[in-house]
Amino acid sequence: MQQRHHPPPHFHAIYGEYNALISIESLEVIEGDLPNRAEKLAIEWATLYQQDLIQMWNDQEFRKLPPLK
């Protein structure tokens, strides 16, 4: 069975028709794109929840995290 390549630990950020994969470790866009403001907000949010995101990635037990206030 051929193993499928999967990007490094990441999350998806979706804003309208835009979609980006953002690295959990480096907090950089690794694929796709977002408008500048949406990207900054996604990075700000990920900075707050980086440890939660790493834990979810490792455990593969995903849950919804709170939005920015």
mmCIF file of the N, C-alpha and C atoms, coordinates in Angstrom:
data_MODEL
# 
_entry.id   MODEL 
# 
loop_
_atom_site.group_PDB 
_atom_site.id 
_atom_site.type_symbol 
_atom_site.label_atom_id 
_atom_site.label_alt_id 
_atom_site.label_comp_id 
_atom_site.label_asym_id 
_atom_site.label_entity_id 
_atom_site.label_seq_id 
_atom_site.pdbx_PDB_ins_code 
_atom_site.Cartn_x 
_atom_site.Cartn_y 
_atom_site.Cartn_z 
_atom_site.occupancy 
_atom_site.B_iso_or_equiv 
_atom_site.pdbx_formal_charge 
_atom_site.auth_seq_id 
_atom_site.auth_comp_id 
_atom_site.auth_asym_id 
_atom_site.auth_atom_id 
_atom_site.pdbx_PDB_model_num 
ATOM 1   N N  . MET A 1 1  ? 0.840   -1.190 0.000  1.00 0.00 ? 1  MET A N  1 
ATOM 2   C CA . MET A 1 1  ? 0.000   0.000  0.000  1.00 0.00 ? 1  MET A CA 1 
ATOM 3   C C  . MET A 1 1  ? 0.884   1.253  0.000  1.00 0.00 ? 1  MET A C  1 
ATOM 4   N N  . GLN A 1 2  ? 0.605   2.156  -0.886 1.00 0.00 ? 2  GLN A N  1 
ATOM 5   C CA . GLN A 1 2  ? 1.400   3.373  -0.985 1.00 0.00 ? 2  GLN A CA 1 
ATOM 6   C C  . GLN A 1 2  ? 0.967   4.356  0.095  1.00 0.00 ? 2  GLN A C  1 
ATOM 7   N N  . GLN A 1 3  ? 1.964   4.905  0.797  1.00 0.00 ? 3  GLN A N  1 
ATOM 8   C CA . GLN A 1 3  ? 1.673   5.869  1.845  1.00 0.00 ? 3  GLN A CA 1 
ATOM 9   C C  . GLN A 1 3  ? 1.500   7.250  1.231  1.00 0.00 ? 3  GLN A C  1 
ATOM 10  N N  . ARG A 1 4  ? 0.436   7.926  1.637  1.00 0.00 ? 4  ARG A N  1 
ATOM 11  C CA . ARG A 1 4  ? 0.158   9.260  1.125  1.00 0.00 ? 4  ARG A CA 1 
ATOM 12  C C  . ARG A 1 4  ? 0.958   10.290 1.902  1.00 0.00 ? 4  ARG A C  1 
ATOM 13  N N  . HIS A 1 5  ? 1.551   11.232 1.192  1.00 0.00 ? 5  HIS A N  1 
ATOM 14  C CA . HIS A 1 5  ? 2.291   12.310 1.847  1.00 0.00 ? 5  HIS A CA 1 
ATOM 15  C C  . HIS A 1 5  ? 1.306   13.249 2.534  1.00 0.00 ? 5  HIS A C  1 
ATOM 16  N N  . HIS A 1 6  ? 1.592   13.580 3.776  1.00 0.00 ? 6  HIS A N  1 
ATOM 17  C CA . HIS A 1 6  ? 0.755   14.528 4.508  1.00 0.00 ? 6  HIS A CA 1 
ATOM 18  C C  . HIS A 1 6  ? 1.657   15.631 5.021  1.00 0.00 ? 6  HIS A C  1 
ATOM 19  N N  . PRO A 1 7  ? 1.241   16.881 4.870  1.00 0.00 ? 7  PRO A N  1 
ATOM 20  C CA . PRO A 1 7  ? 2.075   17.995 5.334  1.00 0.00 ? 7  PRO A CA 1 
ATOM 21  C C  . PRO A 1 7  ? 2.371   17.888 6.832  1.00 0.00 ? 7  PRO A C  1 
ATOM 22  N N  . PRO A 1 8  ? 3.343   18.657 7.319  1.00 0.00 ? 8  PRO A N  1 
ATOM 23  C CA . PRO A 1 8  ? 3.657   18.657 8.756  1.00 0.00 ? 8  PRO A CA 1 
ATOM 24  C C  . PRO A 1 8  ? 2.429   19.096 9.562  1.00 0.00 ? 8  PRO A C  1 
ATOM 25  N N  . PRO A 1 9  ? 2.468   18.955 10.892 1.00 0.00 ? 9  PRO A N  1 
ATOM 26  C CA . PRO A 1 9  ? 1.323   19.347 11.715 1.00 0.00 ? 9  PRO A CA 1 
ATOM 27  C C  . PRO A 1 9  ? 0.805   20.733 11.321 1.00 0.00 ? 9  PRO A C  1 
ATOM 28  N N  . HIS A 1 10 ? -0.496  20.792 11.017 1.00 0.00 ? 10 HIS A N  1 
ATOM 29  C CA . HIS A 1 10 ? -1.061  22.027 10.496 1.00 0.00 ? 10 HIS A CA 1 
ATOM 30  C C  . HIS A 1 10 ? -2.548  22.102 10.823 1.00 0.00 ? 10 HIS A C  1 
ATOM 31  N N  . PHE A 1 11 ? -3.106  23.263 10.592 1.00 0.00 ? 11 PHE A N  1 
ATOM 32  C CA . PHE A 1 11 ? -4.559  23.420 10.648 1.00 0.00 ? 11 PHE A CA 1 
ATOM 33  C C  . PHE A 1 11 ? -4.991  24.183 9.412  1.00 0.00 ? 11 PHE A C  1 
ATOM 34  N N  . HIS A 1 12 ? -6.266  24.084 9.099  1.00 0.00 ? 12 HIS A N  1 
ATOM 35  C CA . HIS A 1 12 ? -6.826  24.768 7.944  1.00 0.00 ? 12 HIS A CA 1 
ATOM 36  C C  . HIS A 1 12 ? -7.492  26.058 8.409  1.00 0.00 ? 12 HIS A C  1 
ATOM 37  N N  . ALA A 1 13 ? -7.193  27.138 7.725  1.00 0.00 ? 13 ALA A N  1 
ATOM 38  C CA . ALA A 1 13 ? -7.862  28.413 7.969  1.00 0.00 ? 13 ALA A CA 1 
ATOM 39  C C  . ALA A 1 13 ? -8.658  28.744 6.717  1.00 0.00 ? 13 ALA A C  1 
ATOM 40  N N  . ILE A 1 14 ? -9.952  28.947 6.888  1.00 0.00 ? 14 ILE A N  1 
ATOM 41  C CA . ILE A 1 14 ? -10.835 29.220 5.750  1.00 0.00 ? 14 ILE A CA 1 
ATOM 42  C C  . ILE A 1 14 ? -11.481 30.578 5.952  1.00 0.00 ? 14 ILE A C  1 
ATOM 43  N N  . TYR A 1 15 ? -11.425 31.387 4.906  1.00 0.00 ? 15 TYR A N  1 
ATOM 44  C CA . TYR A 1 15 ? -12.007 32.730 4.936  1.00 0.00 ? 15 TYR A CA 1 
ATOM 45  C C  . TYR A 1 15 ? -12.666 32.955 3.575  1.00 0.00 ? 15 TYR A C  1 
ATOM 46  N N  . GLY A 1 16 ? -13.990 32.851 3.540  1.00 0.00 ? 16 GLY A N  1 
ATOM 47  C CA . GLY A 1 16 ? -14.685 32.974 2.257  1.00 0.00 ? 16 GLY A CA 1 
ATOM 48  C C  . GLY A 1 16 ? -14.184 31.926 1.291  1.00 0.00 ? 16 GLY A C  1 
ATOM 49  N N  . GLU A 1 17 ? -13.747 32.350 0.121  1.00 0.00 ? 17 GLU A N  1 
ATOM 50  C CA . GLU A 1 17 ? -13.242 31.406 -0.875 1.00 0.00 ? 17 GLU A CA 1 
ATOM 51  C C  . GLU A 1 17 ? -11.759 31.080 -0.678 1.00 0.00 ? 17 GLU A C  1 
ATOM 52  N N  . TYR A 1 18 ? -11.128 31.674 0.314  1.00 0.00 ? 18 TYR A N  1 
ATOM 53  C CA . TYR A 1 18 ? -9.707  31.445 0.593  1.00 0.00 ? 18 TYR A CA 1 
ATOM 54  C C  . TYR A 1 18 ? -9.538  30.282 1.561  1.00 0.00 ? 18 TYR A C  1 
ATOM 55  N N  . ASN A 1 19 ? -8.448  29.550 1.388  1.00 0.00 ? 19 ASN A N  1 
ATOM 56  C CA . ASN A 1 19 ? -8.158  28.413 2.247  1.00 0.00 ? 19 ASN A CA 1 
ATOM 57  C C  . ASN A 1 19 ? -6.644  28.300 2.366  1.00 0.00 ? 19 ASN A C  1 
ATOM 58  N N  . ALA A 1 20 ? -6.152  28.169 3.593  1.00 0.00 ? 20 ALA A N  1 
ATOM 59  C CA . ALA A 1 20 ? -4.715  28.034 3.796  1.00 0.00 ? 20 ALA A CA 1 
ATOM 60  C C  . ALA A 1 20 ? -4.438  26.950 4.826  1.00 0.00 ? 20 ALA A C  1 
ATOM 61  N N  . LEU A 1 21 ? -3.308  26.284 4.662  1.00 0.00 ? 21 LEU A N  1 
ATOM 62  C CA . LEU A 1 21 ? -2.798  25.373 5.669  1.00 0.00 ? 21 LEU A CA 1 
ATOM 63  C C  . LEU A 1 21 ? -1.711  26.139 6.411  1.00 0.00 ? 21 LEU A C  1 
ATOM 64  N N  . ILE A 1 22 ? -1.819  26.150 7.731  1.00 0.00 ? 22 ILE A N  1 
ATOM 65  C CA . ILE A 1 22 ? -0.869  26.884 8.553  1.00 0.00 ? 22 ILE A CA 1 
ATOM 66  C C  . ILE A 1 22 ? -0.155  25.898 9.466  1.00 0.00 ? 22 ILE A C  1 
ATOM 67  N N  . SER A 1 23 ? 1.164   25.954 9.463  1.00 0.00 ? 23 SER A N  1 
ATOM 68  C CA . SER A 1 23 ? 1.976   25.080 10.302 1.00 0.00 ? 23 SER A CA 1 
ATOM 69  C C  . SER A 1 23 ? 1.717   25.395 11.770 1.00 0.00 ? 23 SER A C  1 
ATOM 70  N N  . ILE A 1 24 ? 1.478   24.363 12.560 1.00 0.00 ? 24 ILE A N  1 
ATOM 71  C CA . ILE A 1 24 ? 1.262   24.570 13.985 1.00 0.00 ? 24 ILE A CA 1 
ATOM 72  C C  . ILE A 1 24 ? 2.569   24.969 14.662 1.00 0.00 ? 24 ILE A C  1 
ATOM 73  N N  . GLU A 1 25 ? 3.680   24.430 14.199 1.00 0.00 ? 25 GLU A N  1 
ATOM 74  C CA . GLU A 1 25 ? 4.967   24.700 14.837 1.00 0.00 ? 25 GLU A CA 1 
ATOM 75  C C  . GLU A 1 25 ? 5.515   26.082 14.496 1.00 0.00 ? 25 GLU A C  1 
ATOM 76  N N  . SER A 1 26 ? 5.535   26.430 13.215 1.00 0.00 ? 26 SER A N  1 
ATOM 77  C CA . SER A 1 26 ? 6.140   27.707 12.805 1.00 0.00 ? 26 SER A CA 1 
ATOM 78  C C  . SER A 1 26 ? 5.125   28.836 12.681 1.00 0.00 ? 26 SER A C  1 
ATOM 79  N N  . LEU A 1 27 ? 3.831   28.482 12.661 1.00 0.00 ? 27 LEU A N  1 
ATOM 80  C CA . LEU A 1 27 ? 2.751   29.461 12.476 1.00 0.00 ? 27 LEU A CA 1 
ATOM 81  C C  . LEU A 1 27 ? 2.912   30.244 11.175 1.00 0.00 ? 27 LEU A C  1 
ATOM 82  N N  . GLU A 1 28 ? 3.356   29.547 10.138 1.00 0.00 ? 28 GLU A N  1 
ATOM 83  C CA . GLU A 1 28 ? 3.492   30.137 8.805  1.00 0.00 ? 28 GLU A CA 1 
ATOM 84  C C  . GLU A 1 28 ? 2.558   29.411 7.850  1.00 0.00 ? 28 GLU A C  1 
ATOM 85  N N  . VAL A 1 29 ? 2.071   30.129 6.853  1.00 0.00 ? 29 VAL A N  1 
ATOM 86  C CA . VAL A 1 29 ? 1.253   29.507 5.810  1.00 0.00 ? 29 VAL A CA 1 
ATOM 87  C C  . VAL A 1 29 ? 2.160   28.588 4.999  1.00 0.00 ? 29 VAL A C  1 
ATOM 88  N N  . ILE A 1 30 ? 1.771   27.310 4.905  1.00 0.00 ? 30 ILE A N  1 
ATOM 89  C CA . ILE A 1 30 ? 2.584   26.353 4.155  1.00 0.00 ? 30 ILE A CA 1 
ATOM 90  C C  . ILE A 1 30 ? 1.938   25.975 2.828  1.00 0.00 ? 30 ILE A C  1 
ATOM 91  N N  . GLU A 1 31 ? 0.661   26.328 2.680  1.00 0.00 ? 31 GLU A N  1 
ATOM 92  C CA . GLU A 1 31 ? -0.026  26.064 1.415  1.00 0.00 ? 31 GLU A CA 1 
ATOM 93  C C  . GLU A 1 31 ? -1.268  26.939 1.358  1.00 0.00 ? 31 GLU A C  1 
ATOM 94  N N  . GLY A 1 32 ? -1.610  27.399 0.169  1.00 0.00 ? 32 GLY A N  1 
ATOM 95  C CA . GLY A 1 32 ? -2.788  28.236 -0.002 1.00 0.00 ? 32 GLY A CA 1 
ATOM 96  C C  . GLY A 1 32 ? -2.508  29.678 0.369  1.00 0.00 ? 32 GLY A C  1 
ATOM 97  N N  . ASP A 1 33 ? -3.579  30.450 0.523  1.00 0.00 ? 33 ASP A N  1 
ATOM 98  C CA . ASP A 1 33 ? -3.404  31.850 0.891  1.00 0.00 ? 33 ASP A CA 1 
ATOM 99  C C  . ASP A 1 33 ? -4.668  32.393 1.540  1.00 0.00 ? 33 ASP A C  1 
ATOM 100 N N  . LEU A 1 34 ? -4.479  33.500 2.246  1.00 0.00 ? 34 LEU A N  1 
ATOM 101 C CA . LEU A 1 34 ? -5.556  34.249 2.902  1.00 0.00 ? 34 LEU A CA 1 
ATOM 102 C C  . LEU A 1 34 ? -5.276  35.729 2.677  1.00 0.00 ? 34 LEU A C  1 
ATOM 103 N N  . PRO A 1 35 ? -6.317  36.561 2.718  1.00 0.00 ? 35 PRO A N  1 
ATOM 104 C CA . PRO A 1 35 ? -6.056  37.999 2.710  1.00 0.00 ? 35 PRO A CA 1 
ATOM 105 C C  . PRO A 1 35 ? -5.204  38.350 3.944  1.00 0.00 ? 35 PRO A C  1 
ATOM 106 N N  . ASN A 1 36 ? -4.410  39.409 3.857  1.00 0.00 ? 36 ASN A N  1 
ATOM 107 C CA . ASN A 1 36 ? -3.484  39.770 4.934  1.00 0.00 ? 36 ASN A CA 1 
ATOM 108 C C  . ASN A 1 36 ? -4.150  39.835 6.304  1.00 0.00 ? 36 ASN A C  1 
ATOM 109 N N  . ARG A 1 37 ? -5.284  40.533 6.396  1.00 0.00 ? 37 ARG A N  1 
ATOM 110 C CA . ARG A 1 37 ? -5.950  40.678 7.699  1.00 0.00 ? 37 ARG A CA 1 
ATOM 111 C C  . ARG A 1 37 ? -6.401  39.328 8.244  1.00 0.00 ? 37 ARG A C  1 
ATOM 112 N N  . ALA A 1 38 ? -6.961  38.475 7.401  1.00 0.00 ? 38 ALA A N  1 
ATOM 113 C CA . ALA A 1 38 ? -7.410  37.153 7.830  1.00 0.00 ? 38 ALA A CA 1 
ATOM 114 C C  . ALA A 1 38 ? -6.215  36.298 8.269  1.00 0.00 ? 38 ALA A C  1 
ATOM 115 N N  . GLU A 1 39 ? -5.115  36.404 7.553  1.00 0.00 ? 39 GLU A N  1 
ATOM 116 C CA . GLU A 1 39 ? -3.916  35.643 7.925  1.00 0.00 ? 39 GLU A CA 1 
ATOM 117 C C  . GLU A 1 39 ? -3.399  36.099 9.290  1.00 0.00 ? 39 GLU A C  1 
ATOM 118 N N  . LYS A 1 40 ? -3.352  37.402 9.515  1.00 0.00 ? 40 LYS A N  1 
ATOM 119 C CA . LYS A 1 40 ? -2.890  37.919 10.809 1.00 0.00 ? 40 LYS A CA 1 
ATOM 120 C C  . LYS A 1 40 ? -3.786  37.451 11.946 1.00 0.00 ? 40 LYS A C  1 
ATOM 121 N N  . LEU A 1 41 ? -5.101  37.450 11.729 1.00 0.00 ? 41 LEU A N  1 
ATOM 122 C CA . LEU A 1 41 ? -6.033  36.988 12.761 1.00 0.00 ? 41 LEU A CA 1 
ATOM 123 C C  . LEU A 1 41 ? -5.865  35.488 13.017 1.00 0.00 ? 41 LEU A C  1 
ATOM 124 N N  . ALA A 1 42 ? -5.668  34.708 11.963 1.00 0.00 ? 42 ALA A N  1 
ATOM 125 C CA . ALA A 1 42 ? -5.470  33.263 12.117 1.00 0.00 ? 42 ALA A CA 1 
ATOM 126 C C  . ALA A 1 42 ? -4.195  32.976 12.907 1.00 0.00 ? 42 ALA A C  1 
ATOM 127 N N  . ILE A 1 43 ? -3.135  33.716 12.626 1.00 0.00 ? 43 ILE A N  1 
ATOM 128 C CA . ILE A 1 43 ? -1.861  33.536 13.341 1.00 0.00 ? 43 ILE A CA 1 
ATOM 129 C C  . ILE A 1 43 ? -2.007  33.973 14.798 1.00 0.00 ? 43 ILE A C  1 
ATOM 130 N N  . GLU A 1 44 ? -2.707  35.073 15.031 1.00 0.00 ? 44 GLU A N  1 
ATOM 131 C CA . GLU A 1 44 ? -2.942  35.533 16.407 1.00 0.00 ? 44 GLU A CA 1 
ATOM 132 C C  . GLU A 1 44 ? -3.708  34.462 17.191 1.00 0.00 ? 44 GLU A C  1 
ATOM 133 N N  . TRP A 1 45 ? -4.749  33.902 16.579 1.00 0.00 ? 45 TRP A N  1 
ATOM 134 C CA . TRP A 1 45 ? -5.542  32.848 17.219 1.00 0.00 ? 45 TRP A CA 1 
ATOM 135 C C  . TRP A 1 45 ? -4.670  31.616 17.490 1.00 0.00 ? 45 TRP A C  1 
ATOM 136 N N  . ALA A 1 46 ? -3.897  31.205 16.502 1.00 0.00 ? 46 ALA A N  1 
ATOM 137 C CA . ALA A 1 46 ? -3.061  30.007 16.645 1.00 0.00 ? 46 ALA A CA 1 
ATOM 138 C C  . ALA A 1 46 ? -1.992  30.199 17.714 1.00 0.00 ? 46 ALA A C  1 
ATOM 139 N N  . THR A 1 47 ? -1.496  31.412 17.863 1.00 0.00 ? 47 THR A N  1 
ATOM 140 C CA . THR A 1 47 ? -0.512  31.694 18.903 1.00 0.00 ? 47 THR A CA 1 
ATOM 141 C C  . THR A 1 47 ? -1.111  31.430 20.285 1.00 0.00 ? 47 THR A C  1 
ATOM 142 N N  . LEU A 1 48 ? -2.368  31.837 20.469 1.00 0.00 ? 48 LEU A N  1 
ATOM 143 C CA . LEU A 1 48 ? -3.050  31.624 21.747 1.00 0.00 ? 48 LEU A CA 1 
ATOM 144 C C  . LEU A 1 48 ? -3.280  30.146 22.036 1.00 0.00 ? 48 LEU A C  1 
ATOM 145 N N  . TYR A 1 49 ? -3.552  29.365 20.999 1.00 0.00 ? 49 TYR A N  1 
ATOM 146 C CA . TYR A 1 49 ? -3.941  27.964 21.173 1.00 0.00 ? 49 TYR A CA 1 
ATOM 147 C C  . TYR A 1 49 ? -2.921  26.975 20.619 1.00 0.00 ? 49 TYR A C  1 
ATOM 148 N N  . GLN A 1 50 ? -1.680  27.420 20.458 1.00 0.00 ? 50 GLN A N  1 
ATOM 149 C CA . GLN A 1 50 ? -0.661  26.568 19.840 1.00 0.00 ? 50 GLN A CA 1 
ATOM 150 C C  . GLN A 1 50 ? -0.484  25.242 20.583 1.00 0.00 ? 50 GLN A C  1 
ATOM 151 N N  . GLN A 1 51 ? -0.424  25.278 21.902 1.00 0.00 ? 51 GLN A N  1 
ATOM 152 C CA . GLN A 1 51 ? -0.248  24.035 22.669 1.00 0.00 ? 51 GLN A CA 1 
ATOM 153 C C  . GLN A 1 51 ? -1.452  23.107 22.503 1.00 0.00 ? 51 GLN A C  1 
ATOM 154 N N  . ASP A 1 52 ? -2.658  23.673 22.489 1.00 0.00 ? 52 ASP A N  1 
ATOM 155 C CA . ASP A 1 52 ? -3.864  22.867 22.267 1.00 0.00 ? 52 ASP A CA 1 
ATOM 156 C C  . ASP A 1 52 ? -3.833  22.224 20.879 1.00 0.00 ? 52 ASP A C  1 
ATOM 157 N N  . LEU A 1 53 ? -3.404  22.994 19.887 1.00 0.00 ? 53 LEU A N  1 
ATOM 158 C CA . LEU A 1 53 ? -3.340  22.481 18.518 1.00 0.00 ? 53 LEU A CA 1 
ATOM 159 C C  . LEU A 1 53 ? -2.333  21.329 18.406 1.00 0.00 ? 53 LEU A C  1 
ATOM 160 N N  . ILE A 1 54 ? -1.184  21.484 19.055 1.00 0.00 ? 54 ILE A N  1 
ATOM 161 C CA . ILE A 1 54 ? -0.168  20.420 19.048 1.00 0.00 ? 54 ILE A CA 1 
ATOM 162 C C  . ILE A 1 54 ? -0.733  19.165 19.714 1.00 0.00 ? 54 ILE A C  1 
ATOM 163 N N  . GLN A 1 55 ? -1.381  19.345 20.857 1.00 0.00 ? 55 GLN A N  1 
ATOM 164 C CA . GLN A 1 55 ? -1.966  18.205 21.582 1.00 0.00 ? 55 GLN A CA 1 
ATOM 165 C C  . GLN A 1 55 ? -3.013  17.494 20.721 1.00 0.00 ? 55 GLN A C  1 
ATOM 166 N N  . MET A 1 56 ? -3.894  18.274 20.081 1.00 0.00 ? 56 MET A N  1 
ATOM 167 C CA . MET A 1 56 ? -4.920  17.667 19.240 1.00 0.00 ? 56 MET A CA 1 
ATOM 168 C C  . MET A 1 56 ? -4.293  16.919 18.069 1.00 0.00 ? 56 MET A C  1 
ATOM 169 N N  . TRP A 1 57 ? -3.269  17.501 17.462 1.00 0.00 ? 57 TRP A N  1 
ATOM 170 C CA . TRP A 1 57 ? -2.614  16.844 16.336 1.00 0.00 ? 57 TRP A CA 1 
ATOM 171 C C  . TRP A 1 57 ? -2.023  15.511 16.787 1.00 0.00 ? 57 TRP A C  1 
ATOM 172 N N  . ASN A 1 58 ? -1.332  15.527 17.929 1.00 0.00 ? 58 ASN A N  1 
ATOM 173 C CA . ASN A 1 58 ? -0.679  14.312 18.419 1.00 0.00 ? 58 ASN A CA 1 
ATOM 174 C C  . ASN A 1 58 ? -1.685  13.237 18.837 1.00 0.00 ? 58 ASN A C  1 
ATOM 175 N N  . ASP A 1 59 ? -2.765  13.645 19.493 1.00 0.00 ? 59 ASP A N  1 
ATOM 176 C CA . ASP A 1 59 ? -3.771  12.698 19.976 1.00 0.00 ? 59 ASP A CA 1 
ATOM 177 C C  . ASP A 1 59 ? -4.791  12.325 18.906 1.00 0.00 ? 59 ASP A C  1 
ATOM 178 N N  . GLN A 1 60 ? -4.891  13.147 17.870 1.00 0.00 ? 60 GLN A N  1 
ATOM 179 C CA . GLN A 1 60 ? -5.919  12.983 16.835 1.00 0.00 ? 60 GLN A CA 1 
ATOM 180 C C  . GLN A 1 60 ? -7.321  13.018 17.438 1.00 0.00 ? 60 GLN A C  1 
ATOM 181 N N  . GLU A 1 61 ? -7.466  13.789 18.507 1.00 0.00 ? 61 GLU A N  1 
ATOM 182 C CA . GLU A 1 61 ? -8.767  14.016 19.143 1.00 0.00 ? 61 GLU A CA 1 
ATOM 183 C C  . GLU A 1 61 ? -9.073  15.501 18.991 1.00 0.00 ? 61 GLU A C  1 
ATOM 184 N N  . PHE A 1 62 ? -9.826  15.815 17.964 1.00 0.00 ? 62 PHE A N  1 
ATOM 185 C CA . PHE A 1 62 ? -10.062 17.209 17.605 1.00 0.00 ? 62 PHE A CA 1 
ATOM 186 C C  . PHE A 1 62 ? -11.293 17.752 18.300 1.00 0.00 ? 62 PHE A C  1 
ATOM 187 N N  . ARG A 1 63 ? -11.218 19.010 18.686 1.00 0.00 ? 63 ARG A N  1 
ATOM 188 C CA . ARG A 1 63 ? -12.334 19.703 19.313 1.00 0.00 ? 63 ARG A CA 1 
ATOM 189 C C  . ARG A 1 63 ? -12.307 21.150 18.866 1.00 0.00 ? 63 ARG A C  1 
ATOM 190 N N  . LYS A 1 64 ? -13.418 21.803 19.005 1.00 0.00 ? 64 LYS A N  1 
ATOM 191 C CA . LYS A 1 64 ? -13.519 23.209 18.622 1.00 0.00 ? 64 LYS A CA 1 
ATOM 192 C C  . LYS A 1 64 ? -12.865 24.069 19.694 1.00 0.00 ? 64 LYS A C  1 
ATOM 193 N N  . LEU A 1 65 ? -12.058 25.029 19.249 1.00 0.00 ? 65 LEU A N  1 
ATOM 194 C CA . LEU A 1 65 ? -11.411 25.972 20.169 1.00 0.00 ? 65 LEU A CA 1 
ATOM 195 C C  . LEU A 1 65 ? -12.133 27.316 20.059 1.00 0.00 ? 65 LEU A C  1 
ATOM 196 N N  . PRO A 1 66 ? -12.097 28.106 21.134 1.00 0.00 ? 66 PRO A N  1 
ATOM 197 C CA . PRO A 1 66 ? -12.789 29.397 21.123 1.00 0.00 ? 66 PRO A CA 1 
ATOM 198 C C  . PRO A 1 66 ? -12.219 30.344 20.076 1.00 0.00 ? 66 PRO A C  1 
ATOM 199 N N  . PRO A 1 67 ? -13.059 31.242 19.570 1.00 0.00 ? 67 PRO A N  1 
ATOM 200 C CA . PRO A 1 67 ? -12.579 32.260 18.614 1.00 0.00 ? 67 PRO A CA 1 
ATOM 201 C C  . PRO A 1 67 ? -11.844 33.370 19.362 1.00 0.00 ? 67 PRO A C  1 
ATOM 202 N N  . LEU A 1 68 ? -11.237 34.266 18.604 1.00 0.00 ? 68 LEU A N  1 
ATOM 203 C CA . LEU A 1 68 ? -10.643 35.467 19.205 1.00 0.00 ? 68 LEU A CA 1 
ATOM 204 C C  . LEU A 1 68 ? -11.743 36.332 19.782 1.00 0.00 ? 68 LEU A C  1 
ATOM 205 N N  . LYS A 1 69 ? -11.438 37.051 20.817 1.00 0.00 ? 69 LYS A N  1 
ATOM 206 C CA . LYS A 1 69 ? -12.443 37.952 21.414 1.00 0.00 ? 69 LYS A CA 1 
ATOM 207 C C  . LYS A 1 69 ? -12.276 39.342 20.867 1.00 0.00 ? 69 LYS A C  1 
# 
